[in-house]
Structure formats: structure tokens, C-alpha cells
Amino acid sequence: MSASAAEYIPDDVTYQNLNGQQLAIKVFTLLPEQDPSSLAEEDFEYDGFLYSHSSTVKEEQTYNEQNLHTETVTITTSTKNLEDILAELKPTIEYDNGVASGTLALDHSTIKTEAAGYKNSSYTVTATKNYTGLDRNDSSYIDKTVVKNGRTLSLSNVTWSVESTALVGDELVPATYTAVATYSGTAYSSVATGYITTADYTGTVTASGISSIKYTVTYLGTPIVVEEEPSMALPIAGMIVLTAAGALLLIALLTRKNTTVYESTGKGNEYDKCGRLLLRTRNPELRIDRLKNVPEGVIAIEVDEKAARKLFGKKINLRYFDQTFDHTVGTVNGPYWFKVDVGTAPTEENADHEEAAI
């Protein structure tokens, strides 16, 4: 994998001959906001072919979900009369939060009304009392106070009228009087300043969009032609030099790091390269904790094809501080990939203690 494409790990890599054409097909899954510009690699060689980018096919993975949603609405009114409250509450409302939308209907059983606040208010209380059969219109006959509903009211007015008359000599004169007395007083009460009503609207809302994007990157392969150099006899000194160089090359090949470790960035299928390790086929073990940049969480392992083919069906042992993980190598078709969640690295103090124990 070239450096330009190392930030994304392919879901699948396939090499095949289709209708006489040698193809390398790599499939990636990215989030909608991730940039796919680095998916297409520069020309690369693999198994005797030189591969060049041919096409990138984009396929959006969509979703359409329906869920029951409840939205609470609050209104204020000057009265708690239900008819007035219902006049302020619409039968249905439209809901749209930018992700999901739909029509919600009023649930009458959820209507709740309470006072918004209270204030003190005063008002006048009145009462009347009739007095009959009085021999004169004398205010001393009239009570100065009366009690109404436990509240004492004071006399505020008296209206007199003749109830009956009598003949005295040749004249009719009042014989008895009637009085109507009015009493009044001030009362105080706590009055609501207004009312707050809450009600729930419920209905089905629909959310749709693009969950991820699948990119299929195809490369066209052409055979690599190796020109043979003419053979010539080499002097003994040259043979010695070549033998020494071959030995050094063999040592380099045997110790060449053949495995790359990547750490997930947490953004879809995006990974950062942490470093390379040597994976031996005789005792396949990887010490992830010995990398200069020790990864955490989900990591991806890329094993070079040559080493992976020798490990087919074998277990790779991953050491991560005091933890071990096993992975059995499956079908190898190009560089071999697998993922594992190694969790969190221990603190520096615990790591030093582990190294001392080893």
C-alpha cells in the first residue's frame, strides 16, 4: 500500500483476471464527510504485474427509518377554561429537526394546566339588612356592624321609608318605619396572573439519508517484462564479492520487517500508520507494545503476502503488554489484513513493572 492510501484500510482486496484483463480491486467504506481523494494509489507492482488506476466507483449506502416521536408544547393563557385552551392548541403540528420529519397529533390526555403565578387582589363585600315596624326613623335602631361569611362589615348607608300611617286629628301621620341598611367591607384574595398549559404531540417521524459510501477502486495490470542480461564468466574475486553480497542480502531478507500496524482514528474506516514489525513464520508473534508509537483500541494488521502465504492456517500471537490475542490466518489473496481491539495501554508505571518481570 502506498503512503497516499495508508490512511484508509480496505474492506476487501481482490486480484483477478476478467475477460483477459488482469485487475486489482480494492473496496473501501467511508463516512459521507470523509475525503476519498487519497483512495486511488500511484502505480504499484504485485505478483509480476504493474497496476495502474483505472476507475473509482462510488455507491451511496442510504437509510430510511421510521420512529415514534413525542414533542411537548407549552402555551400561556389568561384563563384555565378548557375551551379557551383548546382554541390555542393546534390539532396537529409539523415536526422537522433537520434529520427526521413528520406530522404529530395532539394527545388530549396529556393536557396539563397550572397557574403561572399569583398576585394579591382586594375587592368590596356588601350586605343588606331590613328593619321593619320601627316607631320612628331613628338610627339607633340600626346595627353598626354585621357578620357575613365570617367577615365583619360596617354600616355604610341607611334608607328609610314609611311602613304604615295613623290618623291624628284630621291628618295622616307615619305610624311605623322601615329601614334598609347597607353594610360593606374590604376583602383580600390571591389571584392567578395567568395560566401555563403543556401538551404532548405524538406521531411517526421519518429519517433518511446517507449512512456511508462504498468506493470500489479498480486497477488494470500489465505484465512486467524482465530483460535478461548476457551471462559472462566472473573472476574468482567477483564471485567472492557476490557471495558476500548474497549473504548480506539473505540476512536483510530474513530480518526485513514484513508487517505494518495501523491505529484506528475513530472516523469510519480511517487509520494512522504506527510502524512495522518482523513476523517470523516459525514462531509467529508480534509485540505490538514494542512499537515506537504504541497504538490503542482497534488496530489493523497488514502482513506482506509472501509471509502470509507461509502462515496460512497458523495462529499469529499478538502481545500487548500483559495481554495476548490470537488470530488464525485465513485465505491469502494479496497483502493479508485483520483487525483486533487491544484496549487501552497500561500506565507508564505498570508498563515498567511488566518489562522488569519479562
C-alpha positions in Angstrom: 0.0 0.0 0.0 1.4 3.4 -0.9 1.6 6.2 1.6 -1.2 8.1 -0.1 -3.7 5.4 0.6 -2.4 4.3 4.0 -4.9 6.4 5.9 -7.8 4.1 4.9 -7.9 0.3 5.4 -9.7 -1.6 2.5 -12.6 -3.8 3.4 -11.6 -6.2 0.7 -8.7 -6.7 -1.9 -9.1 -9.0 -4.9 -6.8 -9.8 -7.7 -8.4 -11.5 -10.7 -8.3 -12.0 -14.4 -11.6 -10.9 -16.0 -12.2 -11.3 -19.8 -8.4 -11.4 -20.4 -7.7 -8.3 -18.2 -5.7 -8.5 -15.0 -7.5 -6.5 -12.4 -6.8 -5.4 -8.8 -10.0 -4.4 -7.0 -10.0 -2.7 -3.6 -13.2 -1.9 -1.7 -13.4 0.9 0.9 -16.3 2.1 3.1 -16.1 5.8 4.2 -18.4 8.1 6.1 -20.1 10.8 4.0 -17.9 13.6 5.3 -14.6 11.7 4.7 -12.5 12.7 1.7 -12.0 9.8 -0.8 -9.3 11.6 -2.8 -6.5 9.5 -1.3 -8.1 6.1 -2.2 -6.6 5.9 -5.7 -2.9 4.9 -5.4 0.0 5.5 -7.6 1.2 2.7 -9.9 2.3 -0.3 -7.9 3.8 -3.8 -8.6 2.3 -7.0 -7.4 3.0 -10.6 -8.4 4.6 -9.8 -11.8 2.2 -7.1 -12.8 2.3 -3.3 -12.8 -1.1 -1.9 -11.8 -2.4 1.5 -12.7 -5.6 3.2 -11.5 -8.4 2.5 -13.9 -11.6 3.7 -12.2 -13.3 4.5 -8.9 -17.0 3.7 -8.5 -19.0 5.4 -5.8 -22.1 3.7 -4.3 -24.1 5.5 -1.6 -25.4 3.4 1.3 -28.7 5.0 2.3 -31.1 4.5 5.2 -34.8 5.2 5.8 -36.0 4.8 9.4 -39.4 5.5 11.0 -39.7 6.1 14.7 -42.4 7.2 17.2 -41.7 10.7 18.4 -43.3 12.9 21.1 -42.9 16.7 21.3 -44.1 18.7 24.3 -45.7 22.1 23.5 -46.2 24.9 26.1 -48.7 27.8 25.8 -49.9 30.6 28.1 -53.5 31.7 28.5 -55.3 34.2 30.7 -57.9 31.6 31.7 -57.9 27.9 32.6 -61.1 27.3 30.7 -60.6 24.2 28.6 -62.4 25.6 25.5 -60.1 28.6 25.5 -57.0 26.4 25.9 -58.1 24.1 23.0 -58.5 27.1 20.8 -54.8 27.9 21.3 -53.6 24.3 20.7 -53.5 23.2 17.1 -54.9 19.7 16.3 -51.6 18.8 14.5 -48.1 20.3 14.2 -45.3 19.7 11.7 -42.0 18.4 13.1 -38.6 18.8 11.5 -35.3 18.8 13.3 -33.1 18.6 10.2 -32.8 14.8 10.5 -36.3 13.5 10.9 -39.7 15.0 10.0 -43.3 14.1 10.2 -46.8 15.2 11.4 -47.6 15.0 15.1 -51.2 14.9 16.6 -52.3 16.4 19.9 -52.8 13.9 22.7 -55.7 15.4 24.7 -55.0 13.1 27.7 -51.6 14.9 28.3 -53.0 18.4 28.6 -52.0 19.9 32.0 -52.7 23.5 33.2 -51.3 25.3 36.2 -51.1 28.9 37.3 -48.2 30.9 36.0 -48.1 32.9 39.3 -50.2 34.8 41.8 -50.8 38.4 42.9 -52.8 39.8 45.9 -56.1 41.5 45.0 -58.7 43.4 47.0 -62.5 43.6 46.5 -65.6 45.0 48.3 -68.0 42.8 50.1 -71.6 44.1 50.7 -74.7 43.0 52.6 -78.1 44.5 53.3 -80.4 44.2 56.3 -84.1 45.2 56.5 -85.6 46.7 59.7 -89.5 46.8 59.9 -92.0 48.0 62.4 -89.9 50.8 63.8 -91.8 53.5 65.6 -89.5 56.2 64.4 -86.7 56.7 61.9 -84.0 56.6 64.5 -80.5 55.4 63.5 -80.0 54.0 67.0 -82.3 51.1 65.9 -79.8 50.1 63.2 -76.8 47.8 63.9 -73.5 49.4 63.2 -71.9 46.1 62.0 -73.0 42.7 60.7 -71.0 39.5 60.0 -71.1 37.8 56.6 -69.2 34.6 55.9 -67.1 35.2 58.9 -66.2 38.7 57.9 -67.4 41.8 59.8 -68.9 44.5 57.7 -69.6 48.2 58.7 -72.7 50.2 58.2 -72.3 52.4 55.1 -75.9 53.6 54.3 -79.5 53.6 55.6 -82.6 54.1 53.5 -85.8 55.0 55.4 -89.5 54.5 54.2 -92.9 54.8 55.9 -94.3 51.4 56.5 -97.8 52.5 57.9 -99.7 55.6 58.8 -102.2 56.7 61.5 -105.0 59.3 61.7 -104.2 62.0 64.2 -106.9 64.6 64.1 -107.5 65.3 60.6 -104.1 64.3 59.4 -102.4 61.0 58.5 -99.0 60.7 60.1 -96.4 57.9 59.9 -97.1 55.2 62.4 -94.2 52.8 61.6 -91.0 52.9 59.6 -88.9 50.5 57.5 -85.2 50.8 57.1 -82.8 49.2 54.6 -79.3 49.2 55.9 -76.3 48.6 53.7 -73.0 47.3 55.1 -69.7 47.0 53.3 -66.1 45.9 53.9 -62.8 45.1 52.0 -61.7 41.5 51.4 -58.4 40.3 50.0 -57.5 37.3 47.8 -54.7 35.7 45.8 -55.4 35.8 42.0 -53.6 33.9 39.3 -51.7 36.2 36.9 -52.1 33.7 34.0 -52.0 30.0 33.2 -49.4 27.7 31.6 -50.5 24.7 29.7 -48.4 21.8 28.4 -49.5 19.2 26.0 -47.8 16.3 24.1 -48.0 15.9 20.3 -47.2 12.3 19.1 -46.7 10.8 15.7 -44.4 8.9 13.4 -41.3 10.7 12.0 -39.1 9.6 9.1 -35.4 9.9 8.9 -33.5 9.3 5.7 -30.0 10.0 4.4 -26.6 8.5 3.5 -25.1 6.3 6.2 -21.9 5.5 4.4 -20.3 5.5 0.9 -18.8 2.4 -0.7 -15.9 3.0 -3.1 -14.7 0.3 -5.5 -11.2 1.2 -6.8 -10.1 -0.8 -9.8 -6.5 -1.0 -11.2 -5.6 -2.5 -14.6 -2.5 -4.7 -14.5 0.1 -5.2 -17.3 2.8 -7.9 -17.2 6.3 -6.8 -16.1 8.9 -7.9 -18.7 12.3 -8.5 -17.2 15.2 -8.2 -19.7 17.8 -10.9 -19.3 21.4 -9.8 -19.1 24.0 -11.7 -21.1 25.9 -14.2 -19.0 29.7 -13.8 -18.6 32.3 -15.5 -16.6 33.1 -13.8 -13.4 36.6 -13.8 -11.8 37.0 -15.5 -8.5 37.3 -12.2 -6.7 33.9 -11.2 -8.2 32.4 -14.4 -7.1 33.5 -13.8 -3.6 32.1 -10.3 -3.6 28.8 -11.6 -5.0 28.7 -14.4 -2.4 29.2 -11.9 0.4 26.6 -9.6 -1.0 24.2 -12.5 -1.4 24.8 -13.4 2.3 24.1 -9.8 3.4 21.0 -9.8 1.2 19.8 -13.0 2.7 20.3 -11.6 6.2 18.5 -8.5 5.3 15.6 -10.5 3.8 15.4 -12.7 6.9 15.2 -9.7 9.2 13.2 -7.4 7.0 10.1 -6.1 8.7 7.1 -7.6 6.8 4.1 -6.5 8.9 2.6 -3.0 9.2 0.4 -1.9 12.2 -2.3 0.8 11.9 -4.3 2.5 14.6 -8.0 3.5 14.1 -8.7 7.2 14.2 -12.3 6.6 15.2 -13.6 8.2 11.9 -15.2 5.4 10.0 -12.5 3.2 8.2 -9.7 5.7 8.6 -6.4 4.6 10.2 -3.0 6.0 11.0 0.2 4.1 10.4 2.1 3.2 13.7 5.1 1.3 12.4 6.4 -2.0 11.0 7.4 -5.3 12.7 9.1 -8.5 11.7 6.7 -11.5 11.8 8.6 -14.8 11.7 6.9 -17.8 10.1 8.4 -20.3 12.5 7.2 -18.6 15.7 4.7 -16.1 14.5 4.5 -13.5 17.3 4.0 -9.7 17.1 5.0 -7.5 20.0 2.6 -4.6 19.5 3.9 -2.9 22.7 7.4 -2.5 21.2 6.4 -0.1 18.5 7.7 3.4 18.9 4.1 4.7 18.6 2.1 2.2 20.7 -1.5 2.1 19.4 -4.7 1.7 21.5 -8.2 0.5 20.7 -8.9 -1.1 17.3 -5.8 -1.8 15.3 -5.4 -3.2 11.8 -2.5 -5.6 10.9 -1.2 -5.8 7.3 1.0 -8.9 6.6 3.0 -9.0 3.4 1.6 -11.6 1.0 4.8 -13.8 1.0 4.8 -14.1 4.7 1.1 -14.5 4.9 1.1 -17.4 2.5 3.6 -19.3 4.7 1.3 -18.7 7.7 -1.9 -19.9 6.1 -3.9 -21.9 8.7 -1.4 -20.9 11.5 -2.1 -18.8 14.6 -0.4 -15.4 15.0 0.2 -14.4 18.6 -0.1 -10.7 19.4 1.5 -9.5 22.6 0.2 -6.2 24.1 1.8 -5.6 27.4 0.2 -8.2 29.8 -2.5 -9.2 27.2 -2.3 -11.8 24.4 -4.5 -12.1 21.3 -4.6 -14.9 18.7 -5.6 -14.8 15.1 -5.7 -17.7 12.6 -4.6 -16.8 9.1 -7.2 -17.4 6.5 -7.3 -17.2 2.7 -4.4 -15.1 1.4 -5.1 -13.1 -1.8 -2.5 -10.3 -1.8 -1.5 -8.5 1.4 -3.3 -10.1 4.4 -5.4 -7.9 6.7 -7.1 -8.4 10.0 -8.3 -6.3 12.9 -8.2 -6.6 16.7 -9.2 -4.5 19.6 -6.3 -4.3 22.0 -7.9 -2.0 24.5 -6.0 0.7 26.4 -2.3 0.7 27.2 -1.4 0.5 30.9 0.1 3.5 32.7 3.8 4.0 32.4 4.4 2.7 35.9 2.6 -0.6 35.2 4.4 -0.9 31.8 7.8 -0.6 33.5 6.9 -3.2 36.1 5.8 -5.6 33.3 9.1 -5.1 31.4 11.1 -5.8 34.6 9.1 -9.1 35.0 9.9 -10.1 31.4 
